[in-house]
Protein backbone atom coordinates (compact mmCIF):
# COMPACT_ATOMS: atom_id res chain seq x y z
CA UNK A 1 0.00 0.00 0.00
CA UNK A 2 1.37 3.40 -1.01
CA UNK A 3 1.63 6.46 1.22
CA UNK A 4 -1.59 8.52 1.26
CA UNK A 5 0.45 11.74 1.23
CA UNK A 6 3.08 11.32 -1.50
CA UNK A 7 1.74 8.27 -3.34
CA UNK A 8 5.31 7.24 -4.14
CA UNK A 9 6.66 5.22 -1.23
CA UNK A 10 5.24 2.33 0.74
CA UNK A 11 3.18 3.23 3.81
CA UNK A 12 4.88 2.43 7.13
CA UNK A 13 2.79 4.27 9.71
CA UNK A 14 -0.98 4.33 10.28
CA UNK A 15 -2.00 7.61 11.90
CA UNK A 16 -5.25 6.65 13.62
CA UNK A 17 -6.47 10.17 14.41
CA UNK A 18 -6.20 11.27 10.75
CA UNK A 19 -6.84 7.85 9.16
CA UNK A 20 -3.75 8.40 6.99
CA UNK A 21 -1.25 5.73 6.01
CA UNK A 22 2.13 7.41 5.68
CA UNK A 23 5.61 6.47 4.53
CA UNK A 24 8.47 7.17 6.91
CA UNK A 25 9.51 10.40 5.19
CA UNK A 26 5.98 11.84 5.08
CA UNK A 27 5.35 10.85 8.69
CA UNK A 28 8.47 12.69 9.88
CA UNK A 29 7.51 15.75 7.84
CA UNK A 30 3.96 15.64 9.21
CA UNK A 31 5.21 15.71 12.80
CA UNK A 32 7.68 18.54 12.12
CA UNK A 33 5.11 20.69 10.32
CA UNK A 34 2.63 20.26 13.18
CA UNK A 35 5.30 21.19 15.74
CA UNK A 36 6.31 24.28 13.76
CA UNK A 37 2.66 25.20 13.27
CA UNK A 38 2.01 25.13 17.01
CA UNK A 39 5.11 27.23 17.66
CA UNK A 40 3.97 29.84 15.14
CA UNK A 41 0.31 29.82 16.17
CA UNK A 42 1.08 30.74 19.78
CA UNK A 43 4.22 32.80 19.09
CA UNK A 44 6.24 30.46 21.24
CA UNK A 45 9.44 31.73 19.66
CA UNK A 46 9.87 35.40 18.82
CA UNK A 47 12.70 37.40 17.20
CA UNK A 48 15.75 37.55 19.46
CA UNK A 49 14.69 34.65 21.68
CA UNK A 50 17.29 32.30 23.12
CA UNK A 51 15.72 28.91 23.83
CA UNK A 52 16.84 26.53 26.56
CA UNK A 53 15.61 23.02 25.72
CA UNK A 54 15.08 20.55 28.56
CA UNK A 55 16.45 17.30 27.10
CA UNK A 56 16.14 14.06 29.06
CA UNK A 57 17.49 11.75 26.39
CA UNK A 58 14.12 10.08 25.87
CA UNK A 59 12.09 9.91 22.66
CA UNK A 60 10.24 13.19 23.23
CA UNK A 61 13.38 15.22 23.84
CA UNK A 62 15.03 13.94 20.65
CA UNK A 63 11.99 15.02 18.65
CA UNK A 64 12.06 18.42 20.37
CA UNK A 65 15.77 18.81 19.65
CA UNK A 66 15.53 17.96 15.96
CA UNK A 67 12.32 19.91 15.35
CA UNK A 68 13.74 23.13 16.78
CA UNK A 69 17.24 22.60 15.35
CA UNK A 70 15.78 22.29 11.84
CA UNK A 71 13.74 25.47 12.33
CA UNK A 72 16.04 27.86 14.21
CA UNK A 73 19.73 28.81 14.14
CA UNK A 74 21.88 26.83 16.56
CA UNK A 75 23.09 30.09 18.10
CA UNK A 76 19.60 30.52 19.53
CA UNK A 77 19.46 27.05 21.08
CA UNK A 78 20.90 25.53 24.26
CA UNK A 79 20.25 22.14 25.81
CA UNK A 80 19.91 21.17 29.46
CA UNK A 81 20.05 17.55 30.60
CA UNK A 82 19.30 16.72 34.23
CA UNK A 83 20.72 13.63 35.92
CA UNK A 84 18.24 12.69 38.65
CA UNK A 85 20.50 10.22 40.43
CA UNK A 86 18.41 7.06 40.11
CA UNK A 87 20.53 3.86 39.93
CA UNK A 88 19.85 1.82 36.81
CA UNK A 89 17.92 4.67 35.19
CA UNK A 90 20.52 7.39 34.66
CA UNK A 91 23.04 5.81 32.31
CA UNK A 92 26.24 7.54 31.22
CA UNK A 93 25.91 6.24 27.66
CA UNK A 94 22.44 7.79 27.28
CA UNK A 95 23.71 11.23 28.27
CA UNK A 96 26.72 10.85 25.98
CA UNK A 97 24.50 9.89 23.02
CA UNK A 98 22.27 12.91 23.65
CA UNK A 99 25.20 15.30 23.84
CA UNK A 100 26.71 13.90 20.64
CA UNK A 101 23.42 14.12 18.77
CA UNK A 102 22.95 17.72 19.88
CA UNK A 103 26.49 18.53 18.73
CA UNK A 104 25.61 17.25 15.25
CA UNK A 105 23.21 20.21 15.14
CA UNK A 106 25.84 22.53 16.68
CA UNK A 107 23.84 22.71 19.91
CA UNK A 108 25.64 22.60 23.27
CA UNK A 109 24.12 20.68 26.18
CA UNK A 110 24.63 21.54 29.83
CA UNK A 111 24.56 18.44 32.08
CA UNK A 112 23.44 19.07 35.67
CA UNK A 113 22.86 16.62 38.52
CA UNK A 114 20.03 16.96 41.01
CA UNK A 115 22.40 16.04 43.84
CA UNK A 116 24.89 18.79 43.04
CA UNK A 117 22.06 21.28 42.72
CA UNK A 118 20.03 20.36 45.83
CA UNK A 119 22.37 18.35 48.05
CA UNK A 120 20.66 14.98 47.55
CA UNK A 121 19.84 12.75 44.59
CA UNK A 122 16.24 11.74 43.91
CA UNK A 123 16.96 8.22 45.20
CA UNK A 124 18.44 9.64 48.39
CA UNK A 125 15.42 11.92 48.83
CA UNK A 126 13.02 9.00 48.45
CA UNK A 127 14.98 6.72 50.79
CA UNK A 128 15.11 9.35 53.52
CA UNK A 129 11.42 10.19 53.05
CA UNK A 130 10.50 6.55 53.54
CA UNK A 131 12.75 6.26 56.56
CA UNK A 132 10.92 9.20 58.11
CA UNK A 133 7.50 7.88 57.17
CA UNK A 134 6.68 10.58 54.63
CA UNK A 135 4.12 9.64 51.98
CA UNK A 136 5.43 11.85 49.15
CA UNK A 137 5.98 9.97 45.91
CA UNK A 138 9.29 9.78 44.05
CA UNK A 139 7.61 11.69 41.20
CA UNK A 140 6.98 14.64 43.51
CA UNK A 141 10.62 14.92 44.57
CA UNK A 142 11.83 14.39 41.01
CA UNK A 143 9.37 16.77 39.37
CA UNK A 144 9.96 19.63 41.80
CA UNK A 145 13.74 19.24 41.60
CA UNK A 146 13.77 19.13 37.81
CA UNK A 147 11.56 22.20 37.51
CA UNK A 148 13.78 24.15 39.88
CA UNK A 149 16.91 23.19 37.94
CA UNK A 150 15.28 24.22 34.65
CA UNK A 151 14.03 27.55 35.98
CA UNK A 152 17.36 28.39 37.59
CA UNK A 153 19.50 27.69 34.52
CA UNK A 154 17.05 29.36 32.16
CA UNK A 155 17.54 32.60 34.07
CA UNK A 156 21.24 32.10 34.73
CA UNK A 157 22.04 31.38 31.07
CA UNK A 158 19.99 34.30 29.80
CA UNK A 159 17.38 32.20 28.00
CA UNK A 160 14.15 33.97 27.14
CA UNK A 161 12.17 30.75 26.55
CA UNK A 162 12.30 27.35 28.25
CA UNK A 163 11.18 24.54 25.94
CA UNK A 164 10.02 21.25 27.44
CA UNK A 165 9.20 18.08 25.52
CA UNK A 166 5.70 17.50 26.94
CA UNK A 167 3.61 15.65 24.36
CA UNK A 168 -0.15 15.54 23.78
CA UNK A 169 -0.66 12.64 26.18
CA UNK A 170 1.17 14.54 28.94
CA UNK A 171 -0.90 17.66 28.41
CA UNK A 172 -4.31 15.98 28.45
CA UNK A 173 -3.36 13.92 31.50
CA UNK A 174 -2.43 17.14 33.30
CA UNK A 175 -5.69 18.72 32.18
CA UNK A 176 -7.80 15.89 33.59
CA UNK A 177 -5.81 15.65 36.83
CA UNK A 178 -6.22 19.39 37.45
CA UNK A 179 -9.95 19.21 36.74
CA UNK A 180 -10.31 16.32 39.20
CA UNK A 181 -8.42 18.31 41.83
CA UNK A 182 -10.47 21.43 41.19
CA UNK A 183 -7.32 23.34 40.28
CA UNK A 184 -8.61 26.07 37.95
CA UNK A 185 -5.29 27.88 37.75
CA UNK A 186 -3.59 24.59 36.87
CA UNK A 187 -6.02 24.12 33.99
CA UNK A 188 -5.37 27.63 32.68
CA UNK A 189 -1.59 27.20 32.91
CA UNK A 190 -1.79 24.44 30.29
CA UNK A 191 -2.88 26.99 27.71
CA UNK A 192 -0.04 28.59 25.69
CA UNK A 193 -1.48 32.04 26.40
CA UNK A 194 -0.76 31.71 30.13
CA UNK A 195 2.77 33.03 29.69
CA UNK A 196 5.11 33.37 32.67
CA UNK A 197 4.64 34.99 36.10
CA UNK A 198 6.39 38.25 36.88
CA UNK A 199 10.15 37.84 36.53
CA UNK A 200 9.88 34.29 35.18
CA UNK A 201 10.96 32.70 31.90
CA UNK A 202 8.10 31.62 29.66
CA UNK A 203 7.82 27.87 29.18
CA UNK A 204 6.86 26.60 25.78
CA UNK A 205 5.71 23.12 24.72
CA UNK A 206 6.21 22.69 20.97
CA UNK A 207 5.15 19.01 21.07
CA UNK A 208 1.84 19.61 22.83
CA UNK A 209 -0.21 18.41 19.85
CA UNK A 210 1.96 15.36 19.08
CA UNK A 211 0.88 11.97 20.45
CA UNK A 212 3.35 9.98 22.54
CA UNK A 213 3.21 7.08 20.10
CA UNK A 214 4.17 9.54 17.37
CA UNK A 215 7.28 10.73 19.20
CA UNK A 216 8.26 7.10 19.81
CA UNK A 217 7.73 6.24 16.14
CA UNK A 218 9.61 9.34 14.99
CA UNK A 219 12.60 8.51 17.21
CA UNK A 220 12.68 4.91 15.99
CA UNK A 221 12.52 5.89 12.32
CA UNK A 222 15.34 8.37 12.85
CA UNK A 223 17.39 5.79 14.73
CA UNK A 224 18.04 8.01 17.74
CA UNK A 225 19.88 6.33 20.63
CA UNK A 226 17.07 7.25 22.99
CA UNK A 227 16.84 6.19 26.61
CA UNK A 228 14.42 3.26 26.88
CA UNK A 229 14.96 2.21 30.50
CA UNK A 230 11.90 2.93 32.65
CA UNK A 231 12.28 4.67 35.99
CA UNK A 232 12.23 2.03 38.76
CA UNK A 233 9.86 4.21 40.78
CA UNK A 234 7.16 4.21 38.10
CA UNK A 235 5.07 1.45 39.69
CA UNK A 236 5.69 2.44 43.29
CA UNK A 237 3.13 4.58 45.09
CA UNK A 238 1.00 5.03 41.94
CA UNK A 239 -0.14 8.59 41.36
CA UNK A 240 -3.50 9.91 40.21
CA UNK A 241 -1.84 10.68 36.88
CA UNK A 242 -1.01 6.98 36.37
CA UNK A 243 -4.69 6.05 36.72
CA UNK A 244 -5.79 8.85 34.40
CA UNK A 245 -3.17 7.78 31.84
CA UNK A 246 -4.57 4.24 31.66
CA UNK A 247 -8.13 5.45 31.20
CA UNK A 248 -7.17 7.95 28.50
CA UNK A 249 -5.34 5.25 26.55
CA UNK A 250 -8.54 3.20 26.48
CA UNK A 251 -10.60 6.22 25.40
CA UNK A 252 -8.17 7.00 22.58
CA UNK A 253 -8.21 3.38 21.45
CA UNK A 254 -12.02 3.39 21.23
CA UNK A 255 -12.22 6.83 19.62
CA UNK A 256 -8.96 7.93 17.95
CA UNK A 257 -8.36 11.67 18.06
CA UNK A 258 -10.11 12.17 21.42
CA UNK A 259 -7.01 13.56 23.16
CA UNK A 260 -6.27 15.93 20.31
CA UNK A 261 -9.84 17.24 20.24
CA UNK A 262 -9.80 17.75 24.02
CA UNK A 263 -6.70 19.96 23.87
CA UNK A 264 -7.98 21.83 20.81
CA UNK A 265 -11.20 22.60 22.73
CA UNK A 266 -9.15 23.89 25.66
CA UNK A 267 -7.27 26.20 23.28
CA UNK A 268 -10.50 27.59 21.87
CA UNK A 269 -12.42 28.30 25.06
CA UNK A 270 -9.77 29.27 27.62
CA UNK A 271 -7.40 31.51 25.68
CA UNK A 272 -8.71 34.80 27.03
CA UNK A 273 -8.79 33.66 30.66
CA UNK A 274 -5.35 32.07 30.40
CA UNK A 275 -3.82 35.30 29.09
CA UNK A 276 -4.75 37.00 32.38
CA UNK A 277 -2.07 34.93 34.12
CA UNK A 278 0.74 36.65 32.20
CA UNK A 279 2.99 38.62 34.50
CA UNK A 280 1.06 37.55 37.60
CA UNK A 281 2.65 38.71 40.83
CA UNK A 282 3.79 35.90 43.11
CA UNK A 283 5.72 35.54 46.34
CA UNK A 284 9.39 34.72 46.90
CA UNK A 285 10.76 31.88 49.02
CA UNK A 286 12.72 33.45 51.92
CA UNK A 287 15.19 30.58 51.92
CA UNK A 288 16.20 30.33 48.28
CA UNK A 289 14.67 33.37 46.60
CA UNK A 290 12.69 31.31 44.08
CA UNK A 291 9.21 32.38 42.99
CA UNK A 292 6.44 30.67 44.96
CA UNK A 293 2.88 31.16 46.14
CA UNK A 294 2.46 34.23 48.32
CA UNK A 295 0.59 32.07 50.85
CA UNK A 296 3.55 29.72 51.47
CA UNK A 297 6.18 30.10 54.20
CA UNK A 298 8.70 28.23 52.04
CA UNK A 299 8.55 27.06 48.44
CA UNK A 300 7.38 23.47 48.07
CA UNK A 301 10.85 22.14 47.23
CA UNK A 302 12.52 23.79 50.23
CA UNK A 303 9.69 22.51 52.41
CA UNK A 304 10.10 18.92 51.21
CA UNK A 305 13.87 18.99 51.52
CA UNK A 306 13.61 20.36 55.04
CA UNK A 307 11.26 17.48 55.89
CA UNK A 308 13.98 14.98 54.94
CA UNK A 309 16.75 16.84 56.75
CA UNK A 310 18.16 19.06 53.99
CA UNK A 311 17.68 22.39 55.69
CA UNK A 312 20.18 24.29 53.55
CA UNK A 313 19.81 23.13 49.94
CA UNK A 314 22.76 23.94 47.72
CA UNK A 315 20.67 25.89 45.22
CA UNK A 316 19.88 28.45 47.94
CA UNK A 317 23.54 29.44 47.88
CA UNK A 318 23.96 29.70 44.12
CA UNK A 319 22.18 33.02 43.64
CA UNK A 320 23.05 33.36 39.97
CA UNK A 321 26.38 31.55 40.09
CA UNK A 322 26.96 29.03 37.29
CA UNK A 323 28.81 25.95 38.54
CA UNK A 324 28.39 23.65 35.57
CA UNK A 325 30.33 23.61 32.34
CA UNK A 326 29.00 23.06 28.87
CA UNK A 327 29.32 19.33 28.21
CA UNK A 328 32.11 18.48 25.82
C-alpha positions as CSV (number, residue, x, y, z in Angstrom):
1,X,0.0,0.0,0.0
2,X,1.4,3.4,-1.0
3,X,1.6,6.5,1.2
4,X,-1.6,8.5,1.3
5,X,0.5,11.7,1.2
6,X,3.1,11.3,-1.5
7,X,1.7,8.3,-3.3
8,X,5.3,7.2,-4.1
9,X,6.7,5.2,-1.2
10,X,5.2,2.3,0.7
11,X,3.2,3.2,3.8
12,X,4.9,2.4,7.1
13,X,2.8,4.3,9.7
14,X,-1.0,4.3,10.3
15,X,-2.0,7.6,11.9
16,X,-5.2,6.7,13.6
17,X,-6.5,10.2,14.4
18,X,-6.2,11.3,10.8
19,X,-6.8,7.8,9.2
20,X,-3.8,8.4,7.0
21,X,-1.2,5.7,6.0
22,X,2.1,7.4,5.7
23,X,5.6,6.5,4.5
24,X,8.5,7.2,6.9
25,X,9.5,10.4,5.2
26,X,6.0,11.8,5.1
27,X,5.4,10.9,8.7
28,X,8.5,12.7,9.9
29,X,7.5,15.7,7.8
30,X,4.0,15.6,9.2
31,X,5.2,15.7,12.8
32,X,7.7,18.5,12.1
33,X,5.1,20.7,10.3
34,X,2.6,20.3,13.2
35,X,5.3,21.2,15.7
36,X,6.3,24.3,13.8
37,X,2.7,25.2,13.3
38,X,2.0,25.1,17.0
39,X,5.1,27.2,17.7
40,X,4.0,29.8,15.1
41,X,0.3,29.8,16.2
42,X,1.1,30.7,19.8
43,X,4.2,32.8,19.1
44,X,6.2,30.5,21.2
45,X,9.4,31.7,19.7
46,X,9.9,35.4,18.8
47,X,12.7,37.4,17.2
48,X,15.8,37.5,19.5
49,X,14.7,34.6,21.7
50,X,17.3,32.3,23.1
51,X,15.7,28.9,23.8
52,X,16.8,26.5,26.6
53,X,15.6,23.0,25.7
54,X,15.1,20.5,28.6
55,X,16.4,17.3,27.1
56,X,16.1,14.1,29.1
57,X,17.5,11.8,26.4
58,X,14.1,10.1,25.9
59,X,12.1,9.9,22.7
60,X,10.2,13.2,23.2
61,X,13.4,15.2,23.8
62,X,15.0,13.9,20.7
63,X,12.0,15.0,18.7
64,X,12.1,18.4,20.4
65,X,15.8,18.8,19.7
66,X,15.5,18.0,16.0
67,X,12.3,19.9,15.4
68,X,13.7,23.1,16.8
69,X,17.2,22.6,15.4
70,X,15.8,22.3,11.8
71,X,13.7,25.5,12.3
72,X,16.0,27.9,14.2
73,X,19.7,28.8,14.1
74,X,21.9,26.8,16.6
75,X,23.1,30.1,18.1
76,X,19.6,30.5,19.5
77,X,19.5,27.0,21.1
78,X,20.9,25.5,24.3
79,X,20.3,22.1,25.8
80,X,19.9,21.2,29.5
81,X,20.0,17.6,30.6
82,X,19.3,16.7,34.2
83,X,20.7,13.6,35.9
84,X,18.2,12.7,38.6
85,X,20.5,10.2,40.4
86,X,18.4,7.1,40.1
87,X,20.5,3.9,39.9
88,X,19.9,1.8,36.8
89,X,17.9,4.7,35.2
90,X,20.5,7.4,34.7
91,X,23.0,5.8,32.3
92,X,26.2,7.5,31.2
93,X,25.9,6.2,27.7
94,X,22.4,7.8,27.3
95,X,23.7,11.2,28.3
96,X,26.7,10.8,26.0
97,X,24.5,9.9,23.0
98,X,22.3,12.9,23.6
99,X,25.2,15.3,23.8
100,X,26.7,13.9,20.6
101,X,23.4,14.1,18.8
102,X,22.9,17.7,19.9
103,X,26.5,18.5,18.7
104,X,25.6,17.3,15.3
105,X,23.2,20.2,15.1
106,X,25.8,22.5,16.7
107,X,23.8,22.7,19.9
108,X,25.6,22.6,23.3
109,X,24.1,20.7,26.2
110,X,24.6,21.5,29.8
111,X,24.6,18.4,32.1
112,X,23.4,19.1,35.7
113,X,22.9,16.6,38.5
114,X,20.0,17.0,41.0
115,X,22.4,16.0,43.8
116,X,24.9,18.8,43.0
117,X,22.1,21.3,42.7
118,X,20.0,20.4,45.8
119,X,22.4,18.4,48.1
120,X,20.7,15.0,47.5
121,X,19.8,12.8,44.6
122,X,16.2,11.7,43.9
123,X,17.0,8.2,45.2
124,X,18.4,9.6,48.4
125,X,15.4,11.9,48.8
126,X,13.0,9.0,48.5
127,X,15.0,6.7,50.8
128,X,15.1,9.4,53.5
129,X,11.4,10.2,53.1
130,X,10.5,6.6,53.5
131,X,12.8,6.3,56.6
132,X,10.9,9.2,58.1
133,X,7.5,7.9,57.2
134,X,6.7,10.6,54.6
135,X,4.1,9.6,52.0
136,X,5.4,11.9,49.2
137,X,6.0,10.0,45.9
138,X,9.3,9.8,44.0
139,X,7.6,11.7,41.2
140,X,7.0,14.6,43.5
141,X,10.6,14.9,44.6
142,X,11.8,14.4,41.0
143,X,9.4,16.8,39.4
144,X,10.0,19.6,41.8
145,X,13.7,19.2,41.6
146,X,13.8,19.1,37.8
147,X,11.6,22.2,37.5
148,X,13.8,24.1,39.9
149,X,16.9,23.2,37.9
150,X,15.3,24.2,34.7
151,X,14.0,27.6,36.0
152,X,17.4,28.4,37.6
153,X,19.5,27.7,34.5
154,X,17.0,29.4,32.2
155,X,17.5,32.6,34.1
156,X,21.2,32.1,34.7
157,X,22.0,31.4,31.1
158,X,20.0,34.3,29.8
159,X,17.4,32.2,28.0
160,X,14.2,34.0,27.1
161,X,12.2,30.8,26.6
162,X,12.3,27.4,28.2
163,X,11.2,24.5,25.9
164,X,10.0,21.3,27.4
165,X,9.2,18.1,25.5
166,X,5.7,17.5,26.9
167,X,3.6,15.7,24.4
168,X,-0.1,15.5,23.8
169,X,-0.7,12.6,26.2
170,X,1.2,14.5,28.9
171,X,-0.9,17.7,28.4
172,X,-4.3,16.0,28.4
173,X,-3.4,13.9,31.5
174,X,-2.4,17.1,33.3
175,X,-5.7,18.7,32.2
176,X,-7.8,15.9,33.6
177,X,-5.8,15.6,36.8
178,X,-6.2,19.4,37.5
179,X,-10.0,19.2,36.7
180,X,-10.3,16.3,39.2
181,X,-8.4,18.3,41.8
182,X,-10.5,21.4,41.2
183,X,-7.3,23.3,40.3
184,X,-8.6,26.1,38.0
185,X,-5.3,27.9,37.7
186,X,-3.6,24.6,36.9
187,X,-6.0,24.1,34.0
188,X,-5.4,27.6,32.7
189,X,-1.6,27.2,32.9
190,X,-1.8,24.4,30.3
191,X,-2.9,27.0,27.7
192,X,0.0,28.6,25.7
193,X,-1.5,32.0,26.4
194,X,-0.8,31.7,30.1
195,X,2.8,33.0,29.7
196,X,5.1,33.4,32.7
197,X,4.6,35.0,36.1
198,X,6.4,38.2,36.9
199,X,10.1,37.8,36.5
200,X,9.9,34.3,35.2
201,X,11.0,32.7,31.9
202,X,8.1,31.6,29.7
203,X,7.8,27.9,29.2
204,X,6.9,26.6,25.8
205,X,5.7,23.1,24.7
206,X,6.2,22.7,21.0
207,X,5.2,19.0,21.1
208,X,1.8,19.6,22.8
209,X,-0.2,18.4,19.8
210,X,2.0,15.4,19.1
211,X,0.9,12.0,20.4
212,X,3.3,10.0,22.5
213,X,3.2,7.1,20.1
214,X,4.2,9.5,17.4
215,X,7.3,10.7,19.2
216,X,8.3,7.1,19.8
217,X,7.7,6.2,16.1
218,X,9.6,9.3,15.0
219,X,12.6,8.5,17.2
220,X,12.7,4.9,16.0
221,X,12.5,5.9,12.3
222,X,15.3,8.4,12.8
223,X,17.4,5.8,14.7
224,X,18.0,8.0,17.7
225,X,19.9,6.3,20.6
226,X,17.1,7.3,23.0
227,X,16.8,6.2,26.6
228,X,14.4,3.3,26.9
229,X,15.0,2.2,30.5
230,X,11.9,2.9,32.6
231,X,12.3,4.7,36.0
232,X,12.2,2.0,38.8
233,X,9.9,4.2,40.8
234,X,7.2,4.2,38.1
235,X,5.1,1.5,39.7
236,X,5.7,2.4,43.3
237,X,3.1,4.6,45.1
238,X,1.0,5.0,41.9
239,X,-0.1,8.6,41.4
240,X,-3.5,9.9,40.2
241,X,-1.8,10.7,36.9
242,X,-1.0,7.0,36.4
243,X,-4.7,6.1,36.7
244,X,-5.8,8.8,34.4
245,X,-3.2,7.8,31.8
246,X,-4.6,4.2,31.7
247,X,-8.1,5.4,31.2
248,X,-7.2,8.0,28.5
249,X,-5.3,5.2,26.5
250,X,-8.5,3.2,26.5
251,X,-10.6,6.2,25.4
252,X,-8.2,7.0,22.6
253,X,-8.2,3.4,21.5
254,X,-12.0,3.4,21.2
255,X,-12.2,6.8,19.6
256,X,-9.0,7.9,18.0
257,X,-8.4,11.7,18.1
258,X,-10.1,12.2,21.4
259,X,-7.0,13.6,23.2
260,X,-6.3,15.9,20.3
261,X,-9.8,17.2,20.2
262,X,-9.8,17.8,24.0
263,X,-6.7,20.0,23.9
264,X,-8.0,21.8,20.8
265,X,-11.2,22.6,22.7
266,X,-9.1,23.9,25.7
267,X,-7.3,26.2,23.3
268,X,-10.5,27.6,21.9
269,X,-12.4,28.3,25.1
270,X,-9.8,29.3,27.6
271,X,-7.4,31.5,25.7
272,X,-8.7,34.8,27.0
273,X,-8.8,33.7,30.7
274,X,-5.3,32.1,30.4
275,X,-3.8,35.3,29.1
276,X,-4.8,37.0,32.4
277,X,-2.1,34.9,34.1
278,X,0.7,36.7,32.2
279,X,3.0,38.6,34.5
280,X,1.1,37.5,37.6
281,X,2.7,38.7,40.8
282,X,3.8,35.9,43.1
283,X,5.7,35.5,46.3
284,X,9.4,34.7,46.9
285,X,10.8,31.9,49.0
286,X,12.7,33.5,51.9
287,X,15.2,30.6,51.9
288,X,16.2,30.3,48.3
289,X,14.7,33.4,46.6
290,X,12.7,31.3,44.1
291,X,9.2,32.4,43.0
292,X,6.4,30.7,45.0
293,X,2.9,31.2,46.1
294,X,2.5,34.2,48.3
295,X,0.6,32.1,50.8
296,X,3.5,29.7,51.5
297,X,6.2,30.1,54.2
298,X,8.7,28.2,52.0
299,X,8.5,27.1,48.4
300,X,7.4,23.5,48.1
301,X,10.9,22.1,47.2
302,X,12.5,23.8,50.2
303,X,9.7,22.5,52.4
304,X,10.1,18.9,51.2
305,X,13.9,19.0,51.5
306,X,13.6,20.4,55.0
307,X,11.3,17.5,55.9
308,X,14.0,15.0,54.9
309,X,16.7,16.8,56.8
310,X,18.2,19.1,54.0
311,X,17.7,22.4,55.7
312,X,20.2,24.3,53.5
313,X,19.8,23.1,49.9
314,X,22.8,23.9,47.7
315,X,20.7,25.9,45.2
316,X,19.9,28.4,47.9
317,X,23.5,29.4,47.9
318,X,24.0,29.7,44.1
319,X,22.2,33.0,43.6
320,X,23.1,33.4,40.0
321,X,26.4,31.6,40.1
322,X,27.0,29.0,37.3
323,X,28.8,26.0,38.5
324,X,28.4,23.6,35.6
325,X,30.3,23.6,32.3
326,X,29.0,23.1,28.9
327,X,29.3,19.3,28.2
328,X,32.1,18.5,25.8
